[in-house]
Amino acid sequence: MIKLITIDVDGTLVTPLKRLTQKNIKEIDRVRDLGVHIALASGRPFHSMERYIERLGLMEEGHFSVCQNGSYIVDNATKKPIAGSYQTVEDLIRLDELMADFDVQVSAMDDVGFYTRHKNPSIYTQMDAVINSLTLTTVNYKDFPEDMRFGRFLILGSRASIKQVLANMPKEVSENYYAVQTAPFLIEVMNKTANKGHAVRQMAARLGISADEIMSIGNEKNDIPMLEQTGFPVAMANSVPELKAHAKFITKSNLQSGVGYAVERLIDNGLKRFQ
């Protein structure tokens, strides 16, 4: 029986216009009332997910949020992190140096700010700050306090530039960090131990829930570790092919309330896995 559902946000829970559908709200309300724990799992910081959490009635004890691709987990009831794997100012400066030969910009994010050293941020940098509901601040990375901590770094550029980075990723990055493409214009870089799958394992252990009792729903490459760690992995119809290969069920697209459709099927099947 499913006791925990982990749901990605962008491309999964919300529409391309970043809205919740009535179908998704209704079915999440129903399954929550049956005692199932719900956790949103996103590349976003908690601040950027909070309006969805509130609308879905998930601010109560027993519901959590996996933030910035598993960099930290927040207890929704207290709005406080309960676990985290962060990166340092030194990490940021080094990544920026390693990306100097590519036509991209390296930015950083914590739970309250989106930071760039570029006085003329690219449209990709500006757009990602808006998506995450954070103010874009221009700062010299060497001016950050030494104890500053970041959930994720962002390599932003055109589709062609991102492809070039992926094809020529410096060994220092691939060996020491968790780097994953999450959009055509974006590569996200996290602590080596940070991913959604690891965070879900930590959260499940805290709740006393086994992997077989978890349903996960996602659409992008950064959701793969989450699907790999859960007993009932579900892919959106609009998922990338790499993720669909890990799914046991493919639901409808995010435009068609695919989350609500899958949750409704789960409820109708007595909270047991279905085909």
Long-range contacts (C-beta under 8 A, 24 or more apart in sequence): 1-213, 1-270, 1-271, 1-272, 2-36, 2-213, 2-214, 2-215, 2-232, 2-266, 2-271, 2-272, 2-273, 3-35, 3-36, 3-37, 3-207, 3-209, 3-213, 3-214, 3-271, 4-36, 4-37, 4-38, 4-39, 4-203, 4-204, 4-207, 4-209, 4-213, 4-214, 4-215, 5-31, 5-36, 5-37, 5-38, 5-39, 5-214, 5-215, 5-216, 5-217, 5-263, 5-266, 6-39, 6-40, 6-41, 6-66, 6-196, 6-200, 6-203, 6-214, 6-215, 6-216, 6-217, 6-226, 6-230, 7-38, 7-39, 7-40, 7-41, 7-216, 7-217, 7-218, 7-259, 8-40, 8-41, 8-42, 8-196, 8-217, 8-218, 8-219, 8-220, 8-223, 8-226, 9-40, 9-41, 9-42, 9-44, 9-49, 9-52, 10-42, 10-43, 10-44, 10-131, 11-219, 11-220, 11-236, 11-238, 11-239, 11-254, 12-217, 12-218, 12-219, 12-223, 12-236, 12-254, 12-258, 12-259, 13-40, 13-52, 13-217, 13-254, 13-259, 14-52, 14-254, 15-254, 15-255, 16-254, 16-255, 18-131, 20-52, 20-55, 20-56, 21-257, 21-260, 23-257, 23-260, 23-261, 24-257, 24-259, 24-260, 24-263, 25-55, 25-56, 25-260, 26-260, 27-259, 27-260, 27-261, 27-263, 27-264, 27-267, 28-56, 28-57, 28-259, 28-260, 28-263, 29-56, 29-57, 30-263, 30-264, 30-267, 31-263, 31-266, 31-267, 31-271, 32-56, 32-57, 32-58, 32-63, 34-267, 34-271, 36-271, 37-62, 37-63, 37-64, 37-207, 37-209, 38-63, 39-63, 39-64, 39-65, 39-66, 39-200, 39-203, 40-65, 40-66, 41-65, 41-66, 41-70, 41-196, 41-199, 41-200, 41-216, 41-218, 41-223, 41-226, 42-66, 42-67, 42-68, 42-69, 43-68, 43-69, 43-152, 43-182, 43-188, 43-222, 44-68, 44-131, 44-132, 45-109, 45-110, 45-111, 45-112, 45-132, 45-134, 45-151, 46-74, 46-79, 46-111, 47-111, 47-112, 47-133, 47-134, 48-131, 48-132, 48-133, 48-134, 62-207, 64-203, 66-196, 66-199, 66-200, 66-203, 66-226, 67-111, 67-151, 68-109, 68-151, 68-152, 68-190, 68-194, 69-151, 69-152, 69-178, 69-180, 69-182, 69-188, 69-190, 69-194, 69-195, 69-196, 69-222, 70-190, 70-194, 70-195, 70-196, 70-197, 70-198, 70-199, 70-200, 70-225, 71-151, 71-152, 71-190, 71-191, 71-194, 72-151, 72-199, 73-199, 73-202, 73-203, 82-206, 83-199, 83-202, 84-151, 85-190, 85-191, 85-193, 85-194, 85-198, 86-149, 86-150, 86-151, 86-191, 87-149, 87-150, 87-151, 87-152, 87-153, 87-177, 87-189, 87-190, 87-191, 88-146, 88-148, 88-149, 88-150, 89-141, 89-142, 89-144, 89-145, 89-146, 89-148, 91-150, 91-153, 91-177, 92-141, 92-144, 92-150, 92-153, 93-141, 93-142, 94-172, 95-153, 95-155, 95-173, 95-177, 95-189, 96-141, 98-170, 98-172, 98-173, 99-155, 99-165, 102-155, 102-157, 102-161, 102-164, 102-165, 102-168, 103-157, 103-158, 103-161, 103-164, 104-155, 104-156, 104-157, 104-161, 104-162, 104-165, 105-155, 105-156, 105-157, 106-153, 106-154, 106-155, 106-156, 107-153, 107-154, 107-156, 108-141, 108-150, 108-152, 108-153, 108-154, 109-134, 109-150, 109-151, 109-152, 109-153, 109-154, 110-148, 110-149, 110-150, 110-151, 111-151, 113-137, 115-139, 115-141, 117-141, 122-156, 122-157, 124-156, 124-157, 124-158, 124-185, 124-186, 125-154, 125-156, 127-185, 128-154, 128-156, 128-185, 128-186, 151-190, 151-194, 152-188, 152-189, 152-190, 152-194, 153-188, 153-189, 153-190, 154-186, 154-187, 154-188, 154-189, 155-179, 155-186, 155-187, 155-188, 155-189, 156-185, 156-186, 157-185, 158-185, 159-184, 159-185, 162-186, 162-187, 180-221, 180-222, 181-221, 182-220, 182-221, 182-222, 183-220, 188-222, 195-222, 195-225, 195-226, 196-222, 196-223, 196-225, 196-226, 197-224, 197-225, 197-226, 197-227, 197-228, 197-229, 198-225, 198-229, 200-226, 200-229, 200-230, 201-229, 215-262, 215-266, 215-273, 217-251, 217-258, 217-259, 217-262, 218-243, 219-243, 219-254, 231-273, 232-273, 234-262, 248-273, 248-275, 249-274, 249-275
